[in-house]
Amino acid sequence: MSTSAGQISAWGNGLALRLTKPMAKLAGVAEGSPVRVTVKPGRIVIETETEPTLDQMLAAFDPKKHGGEAMAGGAVGVEAFANGDA
């Protein structure tokens, strides 16, 4: 983790914060990188917002947590009538 002083500057009709190259490299961002900005009184948090790759999603898959039936309960509504369970 790195902390650095910065300064808010005017940019058109808004405000901007300039990141130094070392800060951007450490954060893994470049021009056009999507970020999530959370604002609270006296606090601005900027986080990278990246889409996980298929390999990352598959690596995070836990069959005990995500496996099994999508609906563990019995048939309800139209499904109950269609299956004769009602």
C-alpha positions, 0 to 999 in steps of 0.5 A, spaced: 500 500 500 502 506 498 500 513 500 501 520 497 499 527 497 495 530 491 491 536 489 484 536 486 484 541 480 479 544 476 478 540 469 472 543 465 466 544 469 468 539 474 474 537 478 480 532 477 485 528 481 492 526 477 495 520 479 503 519 478 505 514 473 508 510 479 501 510 483 497 508 477 502 502 475 501 500 483 494 500 482 494 497 476 490 502 472 491 506 465 487 511 461 480 508 460 480 503 466 474 503 469 473 505 477 468 505 482 468 511 486 465 511 493 464 518 496 462 519 504 463 526 507 471 527 508 472 521 504 473 519 497 475 512 495 477 510 488 477 502 486 479 499 480 473 495 477 475 489 473 471 484 470 473 477 472 476 472 467 472 465 466 479 462 469 478 466 475 470 465 476 472 457 475 477 458 480 473 461 485 467 456 484 466 452 490 461 445 489 459 445 496 457 452 496 454 453 489 453 445 487 446 442 487 439 443 485 438 451 484 431 450 487 431 445 493 424 446 495 418 442 491 414 445 485 410 451 486 405 455 482 404 453 475 410 447 476 406 444 481 400 443 476 404 441 470 407 436 474 401 433 478 404 435 485 398 440 487 
